[in-house]
């Protein structure tokens, strides 16, 4: 596994990611050809984008620092699966 996908989960299914898509989102082999995932911030409505932190990748609001909303990748995958 490449260092940039270490400790990351696929934004579509939550499985271990093996690469990044065209928007830099971590994805597994099964979802590498999918269009980049789009998530809106529930607090302010701005788009959220994948960011990399100390503990791996997460969804962060583009309105930062005004809006500090974040989600773990797994939380968004689980929410979509409901």
PDB file with one MODEL, atoms N, CA, C and O in Angstrom:
MODEL        1
ATOM      1  N   UNK A   1       0.853  -1.181   0.000  1.00  0.00           N
ATOM      2  CA  UNK A   1       0.000   0.000   0.000  1.00  0.00           C
ATOM      3  C   UNK A   1       0.892   1.236   0.000  1.00  0.00           C
ATOM      4  O   UNK A   1       1.905   1.284   0.698  1.00  0.00           O
ATOM      5  N   UNK A   2       0.509   2.222  -0.781  1.00  0.00           N
ATOM      6  CA  UNK A   2       1.319   3.436  -0.852  1.00  0.00           C
ATOM      7  C   UNK A   2       1.136   4.272   0.414  1.00  0.00           C
ATOM      8  O   UNK A   2       0.088   4.200   1.056  1.00  0.00           O
ATOM      9  N   UNK A   3       2.152   5.069   0.780  1.00  0.00           N
ATOM     10  CA  UNK A   3       2.076   5.847   2.023  1.00  0.00           C
ATOM     11  C   UNK A   3       0.898   6.819   2.061  1.00  0.00           C
ATOM     12  O   UNK A   3       0.356   7.077   3.136  1.00  0.00           O
ATOM     13  N   UNK A   4       0.483   7.372   0.893  1.00  0.00           N
ATOM     14  CA  UNK A   4      -0.596   8.354   0.923  1.00  0.00           C
ATOM     15  C   UNK A   4      -1.961   7.741   1.197  1.00  0.00           C
ATOM     16  O   UNK A   4      -2.898   8.472   1.521  1.00  0.00           O
ATOM     17  N   UNK A   5      -2.105   6.434   1.077  1.00  0.00           N
ATOM     18  CA  UNK A   5      -3.387   5.810   1.392  1.00  0.00           C
ATOM     19  C   UNK A   5      -3.333   5.010   2.688  1.00  0.00           C
ATOM     20  O   UNK A   5      -4.318   4.371   3.059  1.00  0.00           O
ATOM     21  N   UNK A   6      -2.213   5.036   3.373  1.00  0.00           N
ATOM     22  CA  UNK A   6      -2.094   4.324   4.638  1.00  0.00           C
ATOM     23  C   UNK A   6      -3.082   4.913   5.649  1.00  0.00           C
ATOM     24  O   UNK A   6      -3.259   6.130   5.697  1.00  0.00           O
ATOM     25  N   UNK A   7      -3.720   4.076   6.448  1.00  0.00           N
ATOM     26  CA  UNK A   7      -4.693   4.497   7.451  1.00  0.00           C
ATOM     27  C   UNK A   7      -5.892   5.197   6.823  1.00  0.00           C
ATOM     28  O   UNK A   7      -6.451   6.107   7.436  1.00  0.00           O
ATOM     29  N   UNK A   8      -6.303   4.803   5.627  1.00  0.00           N
ATOM     30  CA  UNK A   8      -7.453   5.451   5.026  1.00  0.00           C
ATOM     31  C   UNK A   8      -8.486   4.436   4.568  1.00  0.00           C
ATOM     32  O   UNK A   8      -8.175   3.273   4.312  1.00  0.00           O
ATOM     33  N   UNK A   9      -9.703   4.898   4.472  1.00  0.00           N
ATOM     34  CA  UNK A   9     -10.833   4.074   4.068  1.00  0.00           C
ATOM     35  C   UNK A   9     -11.428   4.641   2.795  1.00  0.00           C
ATOM     36  O   UNK A   9     -11.388   5.851   2.570  1.00  0.00           O
ATOM     37  N   UNK A  10     -11.976   3.778   1.966  1.00  0.00           N
ATOM     38  CA  UNK A  10     -12.635   4.188   0.734  1.00  0.00           C
ATOM     39  C   UNK A  10     -13.827   5.092   1.077  1.00  0.00           C
ATOM     40  O   UNK A  10     -14.621   4.762   1.958  1.00  0.00           O
ATOM     41  N   UNK A  11     -13.953   6.227   0.385  1.00  0.00           N
ATOM     42  CA  UNK A  11     -15.047   7.158   0.659  1.00  0.00           C
ATOM     43  C   UNK A  11     -16.406   6.618   0.225  1.00  0.00           C
ATOM     44  O   UNK A  11     -17.436   7.171   0.610  1.00  0.00           O
ATOM     45  N   UNK A  12     -16.426   5.547  -0.570  1.00  0.00           N
ATOM     46  CA  UNK A  12     -17.678   4.972  -1.035  1.00  0.00           C
ATOM     47  C   UNK A  12     -18.168   3.816  -0.160  1.00  0.00           C
ATOM     48  O   UNK A  12     -19.361   3.713   0.128  1.00  0.00           O
ATOM     49  N   UNK A  13     -17.235   2.941   0.265  1.00  0.00           N
ATOM     50  CA  UNK A  13     -17.677   1.729   0.968  1.00  0.00           C
ATOM     51  C   UNK A  13     -17.048   1.544   2.351  1.00  0.00           C
ATOM     52  O   UNK A  13     -17.527   0.718   3.128  1.00  0.00           O
ATOM     53  N   UNK A  14     -16.004   2.279   2.673  1.00  0.00           N
ATOM     54  CA  UNK A  14     -15.367   2.149   3.975  1.00  0.00           C
ATOM     55  C   UNK A  14     -14.310   1.062   4.059  1.00  0.00           C
ATOM     56  O   UNK A  14     -13.693   0.878   5.108  1.00  0.00           O
ATOM     57  N   UNK A  15     -14.090   0.333   2.955  1.00  0.00           N
ATOM     58  CA  UNK A  15     -13.024  -0.678   2.927  1.00  0.00           C
ATOM     59  C   UNK A  15     -11.671   0.028   2.859  1.00  0.00           C
ATOM     60  O   UNK A  15     -11.609   1.236   2.629  1.00  0.00           O
ATOM     61  N   UNK A  16     -10.596  -0.720   3.057  1.00  0.00           N
ATOM     62  CA  UNK A  16      -9.268  -0.132   2.977  1.00  0.00           C
ATOM     63  C   UNK A  16      -9.019   0.443   1.586  1.00  0.00           C
ATOM     64  O   UNK A  16      -9.269  -0.217   0.577  1.00  0.00           O
ATOM     65  N   UNK A  17      -8.527   1.670   1.542  1.00  0.00           N
ATOM     66  CA  UNK A  17      -8.246   2.328   0.270  1.00  0.00           C
ATOM     67  C   UNK A  17      -6.884   1.884  -0.252  1.00  0.00           C
ATOM     68  O   UNK A  17      -5.961   1.633   0.523  1.00  0.00           O
ATOM     69  N   UNK A  18      -6.772   1.791  -1.553  1.00  0.00           N
ATOM     70  CA  UNK A  18      -5.510   1.400  -2.172  1.00  0.00           C
ATOM     71  C   UNK A  18      -4.926   2.513  -3.030  1.00  0.00           C
ATOM     72  O   UNK A  18      -3.756   2.454  -3.409  1.00  0.00           O
ATOM     73  N   UNK A  19      -5.722   3.518  -3.337  1.00  0.00           N
ATOM     74  CA  UNK A  19      -5.246   4.644  -4.164  1.00  0.00           C
ATOM     75  C   UNK A  19      -6.164   5.831  -3.973  1.00  0.00           C
ATOM     76  O   UNK A  19      -7.113   5.774  -3.192  1.00  0.00           O
ATOM     77  N   UNK A  20      -5.876   6.925  -4.698  1.00  0.00           N
ATOM     78  CA  UNK A  20      -6.708   8.122  -4.661  1.00  0.00           C
ATOM     79  C   UNK A  20      -7.345   8.335  -6.029  1.00  0.00           C
ATOM     80  O   UNK A  20      -6.758   7.997  -7.057  1.00  0.00           O
ATOM     81  N   UNK A  21      -8.561   8.903  -6.032  1.00  0.00           N
ATOM     82  CA  UNK A  21      -9.209   9.213  -7.307  1.00  0.00           C
ATOM     83  C   UNK A  21      -8.749  10.585  -7.806  1.00  0.00           C
ATOM     84  O   UNK A  21      -7.822  11.166  -7.241  1.00  0.00           O
ATOM     85  N   UNK A  22      -9.382  11.106  -8.852  1.00  0.00           N
ATOM     86  CA  UNK A  22      -8.947  12.361  -9.467  1.00  0.00           C
ATOM     87  C   UNK A  22      -9.057  13.565  -8.540  1.00  0.00           C
ATOM     88  O   UNK A  22      -8.381  14.569  -8.765  1.00  0.00           O
ATOM     89  N   UNK A  23      -9.894  13.494  -7.497  1.00  0.00           N
ATOM     90  CA  UNK A  23     -10.017  14.590  -6.530  1.00  0.00           C
ATOM     91  C   UNK A  23      -9.180  14.360  -5.277  1.00  0.00           C
ATOM     92  O   UNK A  23      -9.288  15.118  -4.313  1.00  0.00           O
ATOM     93  N   UNK A  24      -8.349  13.321  -5.281  1.00  0.00           N
ATOM     94  CA  UNK A  24      -7.522  13.026  -4.121  1.00  0.00           C
ATOM     95  C   UNK A  24      -8.256  12.311  -3.010  1.00  0.00           C
ATOM     96  O   UNK A  24      -7.767  12.256  -1.882  1.00  0.00           O
ATOM     97  N   UNK A  25      -9.424  11.761  -3.306  1.00  0.00           N
ATOM     98  CA  UNK A  25     -10.185  11.026  -2.310  1.00  0.00           C
ATOM     99  C   UNK A  25      -9.702   9.583  -2.268  1.00  0.00           C
ATOM    100  O   UNK A  25      -9.510   8.977  -3.322  1.00  0.00           O
ATOM    101  N   UNK A  26      -9.497   9.007  -1.069  1.00  0.00           N
ATOM    102  CA  UNK A  26      -9.060   7.610  -0.989  1.00  0.00           C
ATOM    103  C   UNK A  26     -10.166   6.668  -1.445  1.00  0.00           C
ATOM    104  O   UNK A  26     -11.316   6.799  -1.024  1.00  0.00           O
ATOM    105  N   UNK A  27      -9.812   5.718  -2.308  1.00  0.00           N
ATOM    106  CA  UNK A  27     -10.782   4.752  -2.842  1.00  0.00           C
ATOM    107  C   UNK A  27     -10.162   3.366  -2.901  1.00  0.00           C
ATOM    108  O   UNK A  27      -8.940   3.217  -2.930  1.00  0.00           O
ATOM    109  N   UNK A  28     -11.033   2.343  -2.917  1.00  0.00           N
ATOM    110  CA  UNK A  28     -10.579   0.966  -3.082  1.00  0.00           C
ATOM    111  C   UNK A  28     -10.539   0.650  -4.576  1.00  0.00           C
ATOM    112  O   UNK A  28     -10.975   1.460  -5.394  1.00  0.00           O
ATOM    113  N   UNK A  29     -10.021  -0.515  -4.931  1.00  0.00           N
ATOM    114  CA  UNK A  29      -9.942  -0.907  -6.341  1.00  0.00           C
ATOM    115  C   UNK A  29     -11.310  -0.921  -7.012  1.00  0.00           C
ATOM    116  O   UNK A  29     -11.433  -0.555  -8.181  1.00  0.00           O
ATOM    117  N   UNK A  30     -12.336  -1.343  -6.280  1.00  0.00           N
ATOM    118  CA  UNK A  30     -13.678  -1.445  -6.844  1.00  0.00           C
ATOM    119  C   UNK A  30     -14.269  -0.085  -7.237  1.00  0.00           C
ATOM    120  O   UNK A  30     -15.038   0.005  -8.194  1.00  0.00           O
ATOM    121  N   UNK A  31     -13.912   0.964  -6.504  1.00  0.00           N
ATOM    122  CA  UNK A  31     -14.508   2.286  -6.729  1.00  0.00           C
ATOM    123  C   UNK A  31     -13.557   3.294  -7.377  1.00  0.00           C
ATOM    124  O   UNK A  31     -13.865   4.485  -7.417  1.00  0.00           O
ATOM    125  N   UNK A  32     -12.420   2.844  -7.882  1.00  0.00           N
ATOM    126  CA  UNK A  32     -11.438   3.796  -8.405  1.00  0.00           C
ATOM    127  C   UNK A  32     -11.896   4.510  -9.667  1.00  0.00           C
ATOM    128  O   UNK A  32     -11.340   5.553 -10.009  1.00  0.00           O
ATOM    129  N   UNK A  33     -12.890   3.982 -10.370  1.00  0.00           N
ATOM    130  CA  UNK A  33     -13.371   4.626 -11.592  1.00  0.00           C
ATOM    131  C   UNK A  33     -14.657   5.427 -11.382  1.00  0.00           C
ATOM    132  O   UNK A  33     -15.199   5.996 -12.330  1.00  0.00           O
ATOM    133  N   UNK A  34     -15.142   5.471 -10.146  1.00  0.00           N
ATOM    134  CA  UNK A  34     -16.348   6.245  -9.828  1.00  0.00           C
ATOM    135  C   UNK A  34     -16.040   7.746  -9.891  1.00  0.00           C
ATOM    136  O   UNK A  34     -14.901   8.162  -9.677  1.00  0.00           O
ATOM    137  N   UNK A  35     -17.058   8.546 -10.185  1.00  0.00           N
ATOM    138  CA  UNK A  35     -16.898  10.001 -10.105  1.00  0.00           C
ATOM    139  C   UNK A  35     -16.622  10.362  -8.655  1.00  0.00           C
ATOM    140  O   UNK A  35     -17.120   9.687  -7.753  1.00  0.00           O
ATOM    141  N   UNK A  36     -15.831  11.421  -8.404  1.00  0.00           N
ATOM    142  CA  UNK A  36     -15.545  11.811  -7.015  1.00  0.00           C
ATOM    143  C   UNK A  36     -16.825  12.027  -6.218  1.00  0.00           C
ATOM    144  O   UNK A  36     -17.816  12.543  -6.735  1.00  0.00           O
ATOM    145  N   UNK A  37     -16.787  11.631  -4.972  1.00  0.00           N
ATOM    146  CA  UNK A  37     -17.959  11.740  -4.097  1.00  0.00           C
ATOM    147  C   UNK A  37     -18.139  13.183  -3.646  1.00  0.00           C
ATOM    148  O   UNK A  37     -17.165  13.884  -3.371  1.00  0.00           O
ATOM    149  N   UNK A  38     -19.375  13.613  -3.575  1.00  0.00           N
ATOM    150  CA  UNK A  38     -19.709  14.971  -3.155  1.00  0.00           C
ATOM    151  C   UNK A  38     -20.515  14.899  -1.861  1.00  0.00           C
ATOM    152  O   UNK A  38     -21.494  14.158  -1.772  1.00  0.00           O
ATOM    153  N   UNK A  39     -20.096  15.673  -0.861  1.00  0.00           N
ATOM    154  CA  UNK A  39     -20.792  15.710   0.426  1.00  0.00           C
ATOM    155  C   UNK A  39     -20.986  17.170   0.809  1.00  0.00           C
ATOM    156  O   UNK A  39     -20.039  17.956   0.752  1.00  0.00           O
ATOM    157  N   UNK A  40     -22.203  17.542   1.200  1.00  0.00           N
ATOM    158  CA  UNK A  40     -22.488  18.913   1.638  1.00  0.00           C
ATOM    159  C   UNK A  40     -22.435  18.980   3.165  1.00  0.00           C
ATOM    160  O   UNK A  40     -22.835  18.042   3.854  1.00  0.00           O
ATOM    161  N   UNK A  41     -21.940  20.091   3.674  1.00  0.00           N
ATOM    162  CA  UNK A  41     -21.856  20.292   5.120  1.00  0.00           C
ATOM    163  C   UNK A  41     -23.261  20.500   5.689  1.00  0.00           C
ATOM    164  O   UNK A  41     -24.005  21.347   5.194  1.00  0.00           O
ATOM    165  N   UNK A  42     -23.632  19.741   6.720  1.00  0.00           N
ATOM    166  CA  UNK A  42     -24.958  19.906   7.310  1.00  0.00           C
ATOM    167  C   UNK A  42     -25.101  21.202   8.109  1.00  0.00           C
ATOM    168  O   UNK A  42     -26.218  21.648   8.370  1.00  0.00           O
ATOM    169  N   UNK A  43     -23.983  21.802   8.497  1.00  0.00           N
ATOM    170  CA  UNK A  43     -24.012  23.039   9.281  1.00  0.00           C
ATOM    171  C   UNK A  43     -24.237  24.274   8.412  1.00  0.00           C
ATOM    172  O   UNK A  43     -25.093  25.104   8.718  1.00  0.00           O
ATOM    173  N   UNK A  44     -23.462  24.397   7.318  1.00  0.00           N
ATOM    174  CA  UNK A  44     -23.506  25.626   6.520  1.00  0.00           C
ATOM    175  C   UNK A  44     -23.881  25.397   5.059  1.00  0.00           C
ATOM    176  O   UNK A  44     -24.143  26.360   4.337  1.00  0.00           O
ATOM    177  N   UNK A  45     -23.912  24.145   4.608  1.00  0.00           N
ATOM    178  CA  UNK A  45     -24.301  23.842   3.235  1.00  0.00           C
ATOM    179  C   UNK A  45     -23.177  23.896   2.212  1.00  0.00           C
ATOM    180  O   UNK A  45     -23.384  23.516   1.060  1.00  0.00           O
ATOM    181  N   UNK A  46     -22.005  24.354   2.598  1.00  0.00           N
ATOM    182  CA  UNK A  46     -20.870  24.372   1.676  1.00  0.00           C
ATOM    183  C   UNK A  46     -20.391  22.949   1.412  1.00  0.00           C
ATOM    184  O   UNK A  46     -20.656  22.049   2.209  1.00  0.00           O
ATOM    185  N   UNK A  47     -19.690  22.741   0.304  1.00  0.00           N
ATOM    186  CA  UNK A  47     -19.159  21.393   0.053  1.00  0.00           C
ATOM    187  C   UNK A  47     -18.102  21.014   1.083  1.00  0.00           C
ATOM    188  O   UNK A  47     -17.397  21.865   1.626  1.00  0.00           O
ATOM    189  N   UNK A  48     -18.016  19.727   1.331  1.00  0.00           N
ATOM    190  CA  UNK A  48     -16.949  19.214   2.189  1.00  0.00           C
ATOM    191  C   UNK A  48     -15.937  18.540   1.287  1.00  0.00           C
ATOM    192  O   UNK A  48     -16.288  18.012   0.232  1.00  0.00           O
ATOM    193  N   UNK A  49     -14.673  18.559   1.705  1.00  0.00           N
ATOM    194  CA  UNK A  49     -13.656  17.893   0.901  1.00  0.00           C
ATOM    195  C   UNK A  49     -12.809  17.014   1.793  1.00  0.00           C
ATOM    196  O   UNK A  49     -12.742  17.201   3.008  1.00  0.00           O
ATOM    197  N   UNK A  50     -12.165  16.053   1.160  1.00  0.00           N
ATOM    198  CA  UNK A  50     -11.296  15.136   1.889  1.00  0.00           C
ATOM    199  C   UNK A  50     -10.017  15.868   2.272  1.00  0.00           C
ATOM    200  O   UNK A  50      -9.373  16.509   1.442  1.00  0.00           O
ATOM    201  N   UNK A  51      -9.668  15.757   3.539  1.00  0.00           N
ATOM    202  CA  UNK A  51      -8.430  16.340   4.055  1.00  0.00           C
ATOM    203  C   UNK A  51      -7.678  15.233   4.779  1.00  0.00           C
ATOM    204  O   UNK A  51      -8.268  14.239   5.203  1.00  0.00           O
ATOM    205  N   UNK A  52      -6.371  15.416   4.914  1.00  0.00           N
ATOM    206  CA  UNK A  52      -5.564  14.416   5.608  1.00  0.00           C
ATOM    207  C   UNK A  52      -5.059  14.982   6.914  1.00  0.00           C
ATOM    208  O   UNK A  52      -4.464  16.059   6.949  1.00  0.00           O
ATOM    209  N   UNK A  53      -5.298  14.256   7.984  1.00  0.00           N
ATOM    210  CA  UNK A  53      -4.859  14.680   9.310  1.00  0.00           C
ATOM    211  C   UNK A  53      -3.917  13.661   9.924  1.00  0.00           C
ATOM    212  O   UNK A  53      -3.482  12.716   9.267  1.00  0.00           O
ATOM    213  N   UNK A  54      -3.620  13.866  11.160  1.00  0.00           N
ATOM    214  CA  UNK A  54      -2.702  12.999  11.886  1.00  0.00           C
ATOM    215  C   UNK A  54      -3.163  11.549  11.906  1.00  0.00           C
ATOM    216  O   UNK A  54      -2.338  10.636  11.890  1.00  0.00           O
ATOM    217  N   UNK A  55      -4.471  11.331  11.941  1.00  0.00           N
ATOM    218  CA  UNK A  55      -5.008   9.976  12.061  1.00  0.00           C
ATOM    219  C   UNK A  55      -5.612   9.456  10.767  1.00  0.00           C
ATOM    220  O   UNK A  55      -6.406   8.517  10.796  1.00  0.00           O
ATOM    221  N   UNK A  56      -5.258  10.036   9.647  1.00  0.00           N
ATOM    222  CA  UNK A  56      -5.770   9.584   8.358  1.00  0.00           C
ATOM    223  C   UNK A  56      -6.645  10.634   7.699  1.00  0.00           C
ATOM    224  O   UNK A  56      -6.585  11.815   8.040  1.00  0.00           O
ATOM    225  N   UNK A  57      -7.452  10.193   6.759  1.00  0.00           N
ATOM    226  CA  UNK A  57      -8.292  11.103   5.993  1.00  0.00           C
ATOM    227  C   UNK A  57      -9.623  11.351   6.697  1.00  0.00           C
ATOM    228  O   UNK A  57     -10.118  10.502   7.438  1.00  0.00           O
ATOM    229  N   UNK A  58     -10.195  12.538   6.450  1.00  0.00           N
ATOM    230  CA  UNK A  58     -11.493  12.893   7.007  1.00  0.00           C
ATOM    231  C   UNK A  58     -12.169  13.908   6.094  1.00  0.00           C
ATOM    232  O   UNK A  58     -11.513  14.540   5.266  1.00  0.00           O
ATOM    233  N   UNK A  59     -13.481  14.063   6.246  1.00  0.00           N
ATOM    234  CA  UNK A  59     -14.228  15.086   5.519  1.00  0.00           C
ATOM    235  C   UNK A  59     -14.191  16.361   6.349  1.00  0.00           C
ATOM    236  O   UNK A  59     -14.529  16.344   7.532  1.00  0.00           O
ATOM    237  N   UNK A  60     -13.781  17.471   5.732  1.00  0.00           N
ATOM    238  CA  UNK A  60     -13.748  18.763   6.404  1.00  0.00           C
ATOM    239  C   UNK A  60     -14.477  19.804   5.567  1.00  0.00           C
ATOM    240  O   UNK A  60     -14.417  19.767   4.338  1.00  0.00           O
ATOM    241  N   UNK A  61     -15.157  20.723   6.218  1.00  0.00           N
ATOM    242  CA  UNK A  61     -15.927  21.749   5.519  1.00  0.00           C
ATOM    243  C   UNK A  61     -14.980  22.743   4.837  1.00  0.00           C
ATOM    244  O   UNK A  61     -13.962  23.140   5.404  1.00  0.00           O
ATOM    245  N   UNK A  62     -15.336  23.136   3.609  1.00  0.00           N
ATOM    246  CA  UNK A  62     -14.545  24.136   2.892  1.00  0.00           C
ATOM    247  C   UNK A  62     -14.716  25.519   3.503  1.00  0.00           C
ATOM    248  O   UNK A  62     -13.970  26.438   3.163  1.00  0.00           O
ATOM    249  N   UNK A  63     -15.686  25.685   4.401  1.00  0.00           N
ATOM    250  CA  UNK A  63     -15.901  26.963   5.068  1.00  0.00           C
ATOM    251  C   UNK A  63     -14.994  27.185   6.271  1.00  0.00           C
ATOM    252  O   UNK A  63     -15.142  28.175   6.987  1.00  0.00           O
ATOM    253  N   UNK A  64     -14.058  26.272   6.497  1.00  0.00           N
ATOM    254  CA  UNK A  64     -13.116  26.411   7.618  1.00  0.00           C
ATOM    255  C   UNK A  64     -12.311  27.691   7.413  1.00  0.00           C
ATOM    256  O   UNK A  64     -11.874  27.918   6.284  1.00  0.00           O
ATOM    257  N   UNK A  65     -12.083  28.528   8.387  1.00  0.00           N
ATOM    258  CA  UNK A  65     -12.242  28.340   9.827  1.00  0.00           C
ATOM    259  C   UNK A  65     -13.593  28.786  10.387  1.00  0.00           C
ATOM    260  O   UNK A  65     -13.857  28.577  11.571  1.00  0.00           O
ATOM    261  N   UNK A  66     -14.456  29.395   9.570  1.00  0.00           N
ATOM    262  CA  UNK A  66     -15.779  29.788  10.085  1.00  0.00           C
ATOM    263  C   UNK A  66     -16.584  28.566  10.518  1.00  0.00           C
ATOM    264  O   UNK A  66     -17.189  28.567  11.590  1.00  0.00           O
ATOM    265  N   UNK A  67     -16.593  27.538   9.697  1.00  0.00           N
ATOM    266  CA  UNK A  67     -17.315  26.305  10.016  1.00  0.00           C
ATOM    267  C   UNK A  67     -16.287  25.205  10.253  1.00  0.00           C
ATOM    268  O   UNK A  67     -15.455  24.931   9.388  1.00  0.00           O
ATOM    269  N   UNK A  68     -16.344  24.591  11.398  1.00  0.00           N
ATOM    270  CA  UNK A  68     -15.348  23.588  11.778  1.00  0.00           C
ATOM    271  C   UNK A  68     -15.903  22.159  11.720  1.00  0.00           C
ATOM    272  O   UNK A  68     -15.355  21.258  12.354  1.00  0.00           O
ATOM    273  N   UNK A  69     -16.980  21.951  10.967  1.00  0.00           N
ATOM    274  CA  UNK A  69     -17.615  20.632  10.880  1.00  0.00           C
ATOM    275  C   UNK A  69     -16.676  19.625  10.207  1.00  0.00           C
ATOM    276  O   UNK A  69     -16.114  19.909   9.149  1.00  0.00           O
ATOM    277  N   UNK A  70     -16.511  18.470  10.810  1.00  0.00           N
ATOM    278  CA  UNK A  70     -15.716  17.383  10.232  1.00  0.00           C
ATOM    279  C   UNK A  70     -16.436  16.060  10.465  1.00  0.00           C
ATOM    280  O   UNK A  70     -17.269  15.937  11.363  1.00  0.00           O
ATOM    281  N   UNK A  71     -16.100  15.077   9.641  1.00  0.00           N
ATOM    282  CA  UNK A  71     -16.611  13.725   9.797  1.00  0.00           C
ATOM    283  C   UNK A  71     -15.518  12.743   9.444  1.00  0.00           C
ATOM    284  O   UNK A  71     -14.720  12.991   8.540  1.00  0.00           O
ATOM    285  N   UNK A  72     -15.478  11.628  10.151  1.00  0.00           N
ATOM    286  CA  UNK A  72     -14.615  10.532   9.746  1.00  0.00           C
ATOM    287  C   UNK A  72     -15.190   9.960   8.452  1.00  0.00           C
ATOM    288  O   UNK A  72     -16.403  10.002   8.246  1.00  0.00           O
ATOM    289  N   UNK A  73     -14.344   9.433   7.591  1.00  0.00           N
ATOM    290  CA  UNK A  73     -14.809   8.840   6.339  1.00  0.00           C
ATOM    291  C   UNK A  73     -15.847   7.763   6.624  1.00  0.00           C
ATOM    292  O   UNK A  73     -16.857   7.687   5.925  1.00  0.00           O
ATOM    293  N   UNK A  74     -15.620   6.932   7.632  1.00  0.00           N
ATOM    294  CA  UNK A  74     -16.532   5.846   7.959  1.00  0.00           C
ATOM    295  C   UNK A  74     -17.916   6.361   8.336  1.00  0.00           C
ATOM    296  O   UNK A  74     -18.914   5.721   8.001  1.00  0.00           O
ATOM    297  N   UNK A  75     -18.005   7.491   9.018  1.00  0.00           N
ATOM    298  CA  UNK A  75     -19.293   8.048   9.432  1.00  0.00           C
ATOM    299  C   UNK A  75     -20.136   8.430   8.224  1.00  0.00           C
ATOM    300  O   UNK A  75     -21.349   8.219   8.231  1.00  0.00           O
ATOM    301  N   UNK A  76     -19.518   8.988   7.187  1.00  0.00           N
ATOM    302  CA  UNK A  76     -20.257   9.376   5.980  1.00  0.00           C
ATOM    303  C   UNK A  76     -20.692   8.137   5.217  1.00  0.00           C
ATOM    304  O   UNK A  76     -21.798   8.104   4.677  1.00  0.00           O
ATOM    305  N   UNK A  77     -19.831   7.101   5.161  1.00  0.00           N
ATOM    306  CA  UNK A  77     -20.183   5.862   4.480  1.00  0.00           C
ATOM    307  C   UNK A  77     -21.368   5.208   5.166  1.00  0.00           C
ATOM    308  O   UNK A  77     -22.304   4.775   4.494  1.00  0.00           O
ATOM    309  N   UNK A  78     -21.349   5.127   6.507  1.00  0.00           N
ATOM    310  CA  UNK A  78     -22.438   4.523   7.262  1.00  0.00           C
ATOM    311  C   UNK A  78     -23.733   5.301   7.078  1.00  0.00           C
ATOM    312  O   UNK A  78     -24.797   4.696   6.949  1.00  0.00           O
ATOM    313  N   UNK A  79     -23.666   6.635   7.064  1.00  0.00           N
ATOM    314  CA  UNK A  79     -24.843   7.479   6.892  1.00  0.00           C
ATOM    315  C   UNK A  79     -25.471   7.251   5.516  1.00  0.00           C
ATOM    316  O   UNK A  79     -26.695   7.196   5.396  1.00  0.00           O
ATOM    317  N   UNK A  80     -24.632   7.116   4.467  1.00  0.00           N
ATOM    318  CA  UNK A  80     -25.122   6.881   3.115  1.00  0.00           C
ATOM    319  C   UNK A  80     -25.772   5.508   2.994  1.00  0.00           C
ATOM    320  O   UNK A  80     -26.678   5.320   2.182  1.00  0.00           O
ATOM    321  N   UNK A  81     -25.317   4.553   3.791  1.00  0.00           N
ATOM    322  CA  UNK A  81     -25.823   3.195   3.718  1.00  0.00           C
ATOM    323  C   UNK A  81     -27.183   3.010   4.374  1.00  0.00           C
ATOM    324  O   UNK A  81     -27.821   1.975   4.181  1.00  0.00           O
ATOM    325  N   UNK A  82     -27.642   3.996   5.150  1.00  0.00           N
ATOM    326  CA  UNK A  82     -28.947   3.875   5.828  1.00  0.00           C
ATOM    327  C   UNK A  82     -30.091   3.850   4.850  1.00  0.00           C
ATOM    328  O   UNK A  82     -31.249   3.754   5.256  1.00  0.00           O
TER     329      UNK A  82
ENDMDL
END
